[in-house]
Amino acid sequence: MAKPTIAEELRKRQIAGLLILLAILVTASIFHAGLAQVFPQGWWHVW
């Protein structure tokens, strides 16, 4: 099995970093807005 190139490793780390930042941003946005605003009472009955 060939060793991954530096560019491939960098790409994987960039994608992982962006996903982590996205998760942090979404979590912070939900808590900033308030859980009741994002998930109103009974929201799960939509499905």
C-alpha distance matrix in Angstrom:
0.0 3.8 6.6 9.1 12.2 15.5 17.0 14.5 15.2 18.8 19.0 17.8 20.3 23.0 22.7 22.8 25.8 27.6 27.4 28.8 31.5 32.3 32.7 35.0 37.0 37.6 38.6 40.9 42.4 43.2 44.8 46.7 48.1 48.8 47.4 50.6 50.3 46.7 47.1 50.8 52.4 51.6 48.6 46.7 49.4 48.2 45.9
3.8 0.0 3.8 6.3 8.8 12.3 13.8 11.9 12.9 16.3 16.8 16.2 18.6 21.0 21.2 21.8 24.3 26.1 26.4 27.9 30.3 31.3 32.1 34.1 36.0 36.9 38.0 40.1 41.6 42.7 44.3 45.9 47.4 48.4 47.2 50.5 49.9 46.4 47.1 50.9 52.7 52.1 49.0 47.3 50.1 48.7 46.7
6.6 3.8 0.0 3.8 6.4 9.3 11.5 9.9 10.0 13.5 14.6 14.0 15.8 18.5 19.2 19.4 21.7 23.9 24.4 25.5 27.8 29.2 30.0 31.7 33.6 34.8 35.8 37.7 39.4 40.6 42.1 43.6 45.3 46.3 45.3 48.7 48.2 44.8 45.6 49.4 51.4 51.0 47.9 46.4 49.4 48.0 46.2
9.1 6.3 3.8 0.0 3.8 6.6 8.1 6.1 6.6 10.0 10.8 10.5 12.6 15.0 15.6 16.3 18.5 20.4 21.1 22.4 24.5 25.8 26.9 28.6 30.4 31.6 32.8 34.6 36.1 37.5 39.1 40.4 42.1 43.3 42.4 45.8 45.0 41.6 42.7 46.5 48.6 48.2 45.1 43.7 46.7 45.2 43.6
12.2 8.8 6.4 3.8 0.0 3.8 5.4 5.3 6.4 8.7 10.0 10.9 12.6 14.3 15.7 16.9 18.5 20.2 21.6 22.9 24.5 26.0 27.5 29.0 30.4 32.0 33.5 34.9 36.3 38.0 39.6 40.6 42.3 43.8 43.2 46.6 45.6 42.3 43.7 47.4 49.8 49.6 46.3 45.3 48.3 46.6 45.2
15.5 12.3 9.3 6.6 3.8 0.0 3.8 5.5 5.1 6.1 8.6 10.0 10.6 12.1 14.3 15.4 16.2 18.2 20.0 21.0 22.3 24.1 25.8 26.9 28.2 30.2 31.6 32.6 34.2 36.2 37.5 38.3 40.3 41.9 41.5 45.0 44.0 40.8 42.4 46.2 48.6 48.8 45.5 44.7 47.9 46.2 45.1
17.0 13.8 11.5 8.1 5.4 3.8 0.0 3.8 5.5 5.1 6.1 8.7 9.9 10.4 12.3 14.3 15.1 16.4 18.4 19.9 20.8 22.3 24.4 25.7 26.6 28.4 30.2 31.3 32.5 34.5 36.2 36.8 38.5 40.3 40.1 43.4 42.1 38.9 40.6 44.3 46.9 47.0 43.6 42.9 46.0 44.1 43.1
14.5 11.9 9.9 6.1 5.3 5.5 3.8 0.0 3.8 5.4 5.1 6.3 8.7 9.8 10.7 12.4 14.2 15.4 16.8 18.5 20.0 21.1 22.8 24.5 25.7 27.1 28.8 30.3 31.5 33.2 35.0 36.0 37.5 39.1 38.5 41.7 40.6 37.3 38.7 42.5 44.9 44.7 41.4 40.4 43.4 41.6 40.4
15.2 12.9 10.0 6.6 6.4 5.1 5.5 3.8 0.0 3.8 5.4 5.2 6.2 8.6 10.0 10.6 12.2 14.3 15.5 16.6 18.3 20.0 21.3 22.6 24.3 25.9 27.2 28.6 30.2 31.8 33.3 34.3 36.2 37.5 37.0 40.4 39.6 36.4 37.7 41.5 43.9 43.9 40.7 39.8 43.0 41.5 40.3
18.8 16.3 13.5 10.0 8.7 6.1 5.1 5.4 3.8 0.0 3.8 5.5 5.1 6.1 8.7 9.9 10.3 12.2 14.2 15.2 16.2 18.1 19.9 21.0 22.2 24.2 25.7 26.7 28.1 30.2 31.6 32.3 34.2 35.9 35.7 39.1 38.0 34.9 36.6 40.4 42.9 43.2 39.9 39.4 42.6 41.0 40.1
19.0 16.8 14.6 10.8 10.0 8.6 6.1 5.1 5.4 3.8 0.0 3.8 5.5 5.1 6.2 8.6 9.8 10.6 12.4 14.3 15.3 16.4 18.5 20.0 20.9 22.5 24.4 25.7 26.7 28.6 30.4 31.2 32.7 34.4 34.1 37.3 36.1 32.9 34.5 38.2 40.8 40.9 37.5 36.9 40.0 38.1 37.2
17.8 16.2 14.0 10.5 10.9 10.0 8.7 6.3 5.2 5.5 3.8 0.0 3.8 5.4 5.2 6.2 8.5 10.0 10.7 12.4 14.3 15.3 16.7 18.5 20.0 21.2 22.7 24.4 25.7 27.2 28.9 30.1 31.7 33.0 32.3 35.7 34.8 31.4 32.8 36.5 38.9 38.9 35.6 34.8 37.9 36.3 35.2
20.3 18.6 15.8 12.6 12.6 10.6 9.9 8.7 6.2 5.1 5.5 3.8 0.0 3.8 5.5 5.0 6.0 8.5 9.8 10.4 12.1 14.0 15.3 16.4 18.1 19.9 21.1 22.3 24.0 25.8 27.1 28.1 30.1 31.4 31.0 34.5 33.7 30.6 32.1 35.9 38.3 38.7 35.5 34.9 38.3 36.9 36.1
23.0 21.0 18.5 15.0 14.3 12.1 10.4 9.8 8.6 6.1 5.1 5.4 3.8 0.0 3.8 5.5 5.1 6.1 8.6 9.9 10.5 12.1 14.2 15.3 16.2 18.2 19.9 20.9 22.2 24.2 25.8 26.5 28.2 30.0 29.8 33.2 32.0 28.9 30.8 34.5 37.2 37.6 34.3 34.1 37.3 35.6 35.1
22.7 21.2 19.2 15.6 15.7 14.3 12.3 10.7 10.0 8.7 6.2 5.2 5.5 3.8 0.0 3.8 5.4 5.1 6.2 8.7 9.9 10.5 12.3 14.3 15.2 16.4 18.3 19.9 20.9 22.5 24.5 25.4 26.8 28.4 27.9 31.1 30.0 26.7 28.3 32.0 34.6 34.8 31.4 30.9 34.1 32.4 31.6
22.8 21.8 19.4 16.3 16.9 15.4 14.3 12.4 10.6 9.9 8.6 6.2 5.0 5.5 3.8 0.0 3.8 5.5 5.2 6.2 8.7 9.9 10.7 12.5 14.2 15.4 16.6 18.4 19.9 21.3 22.8 24.2 25.9 27.0 26.4 29.8 29.1 25.8 27.2 31.0 33.4 33.6 30.5 29.9 33.3 31.9 31.2
25.8 24.3 21.7 18.5 18.5 16.2 15.1 14.2 12.2 10.3 9.8 8.5 6.0 5.1 5.4 3.8 0.0 3.8 5.4 5.1 6.2 8.5 9.9 10.6 12.2 14.2 15.4 16.4 18.2 20.1 21.3 22.2 24.2 25.7 25.5 29.0 28.1 25.2 27.0 30.7 33.3 34.0 30.9 30.7 34.2 32.8 32.5
27.6 26.1 23.9 20.4 20.2 18.2 16.4 15.4 14.3 12.2 10.6 10.0 8.5 6.1 5.1 5.5 3.8 0.0 3.8 5.4 5.0 6.0 8.6 9.8 10.3 12.1 14.1 15.2 16.2 18.2 20.0 20.6 22.2 24.0 23.9 27.2 25.9 22.9 24.9 28.5 31.3 32.0 28.7 28.7 32.0 30.4 30.2
27.4 26.4 24.4 21.1 21.6 20.0 18.4 16.8 15.5 14.2 12.4 10.7 9.8 8.6 6.2 5.2 5.4 3.8 0.0 3.8 5.5 5.0 6.2 8.6 9.8 10.5 12.2 14.1 15.2 16.5 18.4 19.7 21.1 22.4 21.7 25.1 24.1 20.8 22.4 26.2 28.7 29.1 25.9 25.6 28.9 27.5 27.1
28.8 27.9 25.5 22.4 22.9 21.0 19.9 18.5 16.6 15.2 14.3 12.4 10.4 9.9 8.7 6.2 5.1 5.4 3.8 0.0 3.8 5.4 5.1 6.3 8.6 10.0 10.6 12.2 14.2 15.5 16.7 18.1 20.0 21.1 20.7 24.2 23.6 20.7 22.3 26.0 28.4 29.2 26.3 26.1 29.7 28.6 28.5
31.5 30.3 27.8 24.5 24.5 22.3 20.8 20.0 18.3 16.2 15.3 14.3 12.1 10.5 9.9 8.7 6.2 5.0 5.5 3.8 0.0 3.8 5.5 5.1 6.1 8.6 9.9 10.5 12.1 14.2 15.5 16.1 18.1 19.7 19.9 23.4 22.3 19.7 21.8 25.4 28.2 29.3 26.3 26.7 30.2 28.9 29.2
32.3 31.3 29.2 25.8 26.0 24.1 22.3 21.1 20.0 18.1 16.4 15.3 14.0 12.1 10.5 9.9 8.5 6.0 5.0 5.4 3.8 0.0 3.8 5.4 5.1 6.1 8.5 9.8 10.4 12.2 14.3 15.1 16.4 18.1 17.9 21.2 19.9 16.9 19.0 22.7 25.5 26.4 23.2 23.6 26.9 25.4 25.7
32.7 32.1 30.0 26.9 27.5 25.8 24.4 22.8 21.3 19.9 18.5 16.7 15.3 14.2 12.3 10.7 9.9 8.6 6.2 5.1 5.5 3.8 0.0 3.8 5.5 5.2 6.1 8.5 9.9 10.7 12.4 14.1 15.5 16.4 15.8 19.3 18.6 15.6 17.1 20.9 23.4 24.3 21.3 21.5 25.0 24.0 24.2
35.0 34.1 31.7 28.6 29.0 26.9 25.7 24.5 22.6 21.0 20.0 18.5 16.4 15.3 14.3 12.5 10.6 9.8 8.6 6.3 5.1 5.4 3.8 0.0 3.8 5.6 5.2 6.0 8.5 10.0 10.7 11.9 14.2 15.2 15.3 19.0 18.3 15.9 17.9 21.4 24.0 25.4 22.8 23.3 27.0 26.2 26.7
37.0 36.0 33.6 30.4 30.4 28.2 26.6 25.7 24.3 22.2 20.9 20.0 18.1 16.2 15.2 14.2 12.2 10.3 9.8 8.6 6.1 5.1 5.5 3.8 0.0 3.8 5.5 5.2 6.0 8.6 10.0 10.3 12.1 14.0 14.6 17.9 16.6 14.2 16.9 20.2 23.2 24.7 21.9 22.9 26.3 25.2 26.1
37.6 36.9 34.8 31.6 32.0 30.2 28.4 27.1 25.9 24.2 22.5 21.2 19.9 18.2 16.4 15.4 14.2 12.1 10.5 10.0 8.6 6.1 5.2 5.6 3.8 0.0 3.8 5.5 5.1 6.2 8.7 9.8 10.6 12.1 11.9 15.1 13.9 11.1 13.4 16.9 19.9 21.1 18.2 19.2 22.6 21.4 22.3
38.6 38.0 35.8 32.8 33.5 31.6 30.2 28.8 27.2 25.7 24.4 22.7 21.1 19.9 18.3 16.6 15.4 14.1 12.2 10.6 9.9 8.5 6.1 5.2 5.5 3.8 0.0 3.8 5.5 5.2 6.3 8.5 10.1 10.5 10.2 13.8 13.5 11.1 12.9 16.4 18.9 20.5 18.0 18.9 22.5 22.0 23.0
40.9 40.1 37.7 34.6 34.9 32.6 31.3 30.3 28.6 26.7 25.7 24.4 22.3 20.9 19.9 18.4 16.4 15.2 14.1 12.2 10.5 9.8 8.5 6.0 5.2 5.5 3.8 0.0 3.8 5.5 5.3 5.9 8.5 9.7 10.8 14.2 13.5 11.9 14.4 17.5 20.2 22.4 20.1 21.5 25.0 24.4 25.8
42.4 41.6 39.4 36.1 36.3 34.2 32.5 31.5 30.2 28.1 26.7 25.7 24.0 22.2 20.9 19.9 18.2 16.2 15.2 14.2 12.1 10.4 9.9 8.5 6.0 5.1 5.5 3.8 0.0 3.8 5.5 5.0 6.1 8.3 9.7 12.6 10.9 9.4 12.5 15.3 18.5 20.6 18.1 19.9 23.1 22.2 23.9
43.2 42.7 40.6 37.5 38.0 36.2 34.5 33.2 31.8 30.2 28.6 27.2 25.8 24.2 22.5 21.3 20.1 18.2 16.5 15.5 14.2 12.2 10.7 10.0 8.6 6.2 5.2 5.5 3.8 0.0 3.8 5.5 5.3 5.9 6.1 9.3 8.4 6.5 9.1 12.1 15.0 17.1 14.8 16.6 19.9 19.3 21.1
44.8 44.3 42.1 39.1 39.6 37.5 36.2 35.0 33.3 31.6 30.4 28.9 27.1 25.8 24.5 22.8 21.3 20.0 18.4 16.7 15.5 14.3 12.4 10.7 10.0 8.7 6.3 5.3 5.5 3.8 0.0 3.8 5.5 4.9 6.1 9.4 9.5 8.8 10.9 13.4 15.9 18.5 16.8 18.7 22.0 21.9 23.8
46.7 45.9 43.6 40.4 40.6 38.3 36.8 36.0 34.3 32.3 31.2 30.1 28.1 26.5 25.4 24.2 22.2 20.6 19.7 18.1 16.1 15.1 14.1 11.9 10.3 9.8 8.5 5.9 5.0 5.5 3.8 0.0 3.8 5.5 8.3 10.8 9.8 9.9 12.8 14.8 17.7 20.5 18.8 21.1 24.1 23.7 25.9
48.1 47.4 45.3 42.1 42.3 40.3 38.5 37.5 36.2 34.2 32.7 31.7 30.1 28.2 26.8 25.9 24.2 22.2 21.1 20.0 18.1 16.4 15.5 14.2 12.1 10.6 10.1 8.5 6.1 5.3 5.5 3.8 0.0 3.8 6.8 8.2 6.3 7.0 10.2 11.7 14.9 17.7 16.0 18.7 21.4 20.9 23.4
48.8 48.4 46.3 43.3 43.8 41.9 40.3 39.1 37.5 35.9 34.4 33.0 31.4 30.0 28.4 27.0 25.7 24.0 22.4 21.1 19.7 18.1 16.4 15.2 14.0 12.1 10.5 9.7 8.3 5.9 4.9 5.5 3.8 0.0 3.8 5.4 5.4 6.6 8.6 9.9 12.4 15.5 14.4 17.0 19.7 19.9 22.3
47.4 47.2 45.3 42.4 43.2 41.5 40.1 38.5 37.0 35.7 34.1 32.3 31.0 29.8 27.9 26.4 25.5 23.9 21.7 20.7 19.9 17.9 15.8 15.3 14.6 11.9 10.2 10.8 9.7 6.1 6.1 8.3 6.8 3.8 0.0 3.8 5.4 5.2 5.7 7.6 9.8 12.6 11.4 13.6 16.6 17.0 19.2
50.6 50.5 48.7 45.8 46.6 45.0 43.4 41.7 40.4 39.1 37.3 35.7 34.5 33.2 31.1 29.8 29.0 27.2 25.1 24.2 23.4 21.2 19.3 19.0 17.9 15.1 13.8 14.2 12.6 9.3 9.4 10.8 8.2 5.4 3.8 0.0 3.8 5.6 5.2 5.0 7.1 10.4 10.0 12.8 15.2 15.8 18.5
50.3 49.9 48.2 45.0 45.6 44.0 42.1 40.6 39.6 38.0 36.1 34.8 33.7 32.0 30.0 29.1 28.1 25.9 24.1 23.6 22.3 19.9 18.6 18.3 16.6 13.9 13.5 13.5 10.9 8.4 9.5 9.8 6.3 5.4 5.4 3.8 0.0 3.8 5.7 5.7 9.1 11.9 10.6 13.8 16.0 15.7 18.6
46.7 46.4 44.8 41.6 42.3 40.8 38.9 37.3 36.4 34.9 32.9 31.4 30.6 28.9 26.7 25.8 25.2 22.9 20.8 20.7 19.7 16.9 15.6 15.9 14.2 11.1 11.1 11.9 9.4 6.5 8.8 9.9 7.0 6.6 5.2 5.6 3.8 0.0 3.8 6.2 9.7 11.6 9.2 11.9 14.6 13.9 16.4
47.1 47.1 45.6 42.7 43.7 42.4 40.6 38.7 37.7 36.6 34.5 32.8 32.1 30.8 28.3 27.2 27.0 24.9 22.4 22.3 21.8 19.0 17.1 17.9 16.9 13.4 12.9 14.4 12.5 9.1 10.9 12.8 10.2 8.6 5.7 5.2 5.7 3.8 0.0 3.8 6.6 8.1 6.0 8.5 11.3 11.4 13.8
50.8 50.9 49.4 46.5 47.4 46.2 44.3 42.5 41.5 40.4 38.2 36.5 35.9 34.5 32.0 31.0 30.7 28.5 26.2 26.0 25.4 22.7 20.9 21.4 20.2 16.9 16.4 17.5 15.3 12.1 13.4 14.8 11.7 9.9 7.6 5.0 5.7 6.2 3.8 0.0 3.8 6.2 5.5 9.0 10.7 11.2 14.2
52.4 52.7 51.4 48.6 49.8 48.6 46.9 44.9 43.9 42.9 40.8 38.9 38.3 37.2 34.6 33.4 33.3 31.3 28.7 28.4 28.2 25.5 23.4 24.0 23.2 19.9 18.9 20.2 18.5 15.0 15.9 17.7 14.9 12.4 9.8 7.1 9.1 9.7 6.6 3.8 0.0 3.8 5.6 8.3 9.4 11.1 14.0
51.6 52.1 51.0 48.2 49.6 48.8 47.0 44.7 43.9 43.2 40.9 38.9 38.7 37.6 34.8 33.6 34.0 32.0 29.1 29.2 29.3 26.4 24.3 25.4 24.7 21.1 20.5 22.4 20.6 17.1 18.5 20.5 17.7 15.5 12.6 10.4 11.9 11.6 8.1 6.2 3.8 0.0 3.8 5.5 5.7 8.0 10.7
48.6 49.0 47.9 45.1 46.3 45.5 43.6 41.4 40.7 39.9 37.5 35.6 35.5 34.3 31.4 30.5 30.9 28.7 25.9 26.3 26.3 23.2 21.3 22.8 21.9 18.2 18.0 20.1 18.1 14.8 16.8 18.8 16.0 14.4 11.4 10.0 10.6 9.2 6.0 5.5 5.6 3.8 0.0 3.8 5.4 6.0 8.8
46.7 47.3 46.4 43.7 45.3 44.7 42.9 40.4 39.8 39.4 36.9 34.8 34.9 34.1 30.9 29.9 30.7 28.7 25.6 26.1 26.7 23.6 21.5 23.3 22.9 19.2 18.9 21.5 19.9 16.6 18.7 21.1 18.7 17.0 13.6 12.8 13.8 11.9 8.5 9.0 8.3 5.5 3.8 0.0 3.8 5.4 6.4
49.4 50.1 49.4 46.7 48.3 47.9 46.0 43.4 43.0 42.6 40.0 37.9 38.3 37.3 34.1 33.3 34.2 32.0 28.9 29.7 30.2 26.9 25.0 27.0 26.3 22.6 22.5 25.0 23.1 19.9 22.0 24.1 21.4 19.7 16.6 15.2 16.0 14.6 11.3 10.7 9.4 5.7 5.4 3.8 0.0 3.8 5.3
48.2 48.7 48.0 45.2 46.6 46.2 44.1 41.6 41.5 41.0 38.1 36.3 36.9 35.6 32.4 31.9 32.8 30.4 27.5 28.6 28.9 25.4 24.0 26.2 25.2 21.4 22.0 24.4 22.2 19.3 21.9 23.7 20.9 19.9 17.0 15.8 15.7 13.9 11.4 11.2 11.1 8.0 6.0 5.4 3.8 0.0 3.8
45.9 46.7 46.2 43.6 45.2 45.1 43.1 40.4 40.3 40.1 37.2 35.2 36.1 35.1 31.6 31.2 32.5 30.2 27.1 28.5 29.2 25.7 24.2 26.7 26.1 22.3 23.0 25.8 23.9 21.1 23.8 25.9 23.4 22.3 19.2 18.5 18.6 16.4 13.8 14.2 14.0 10.7 8.8 6.4 5.3 3.8 0.0
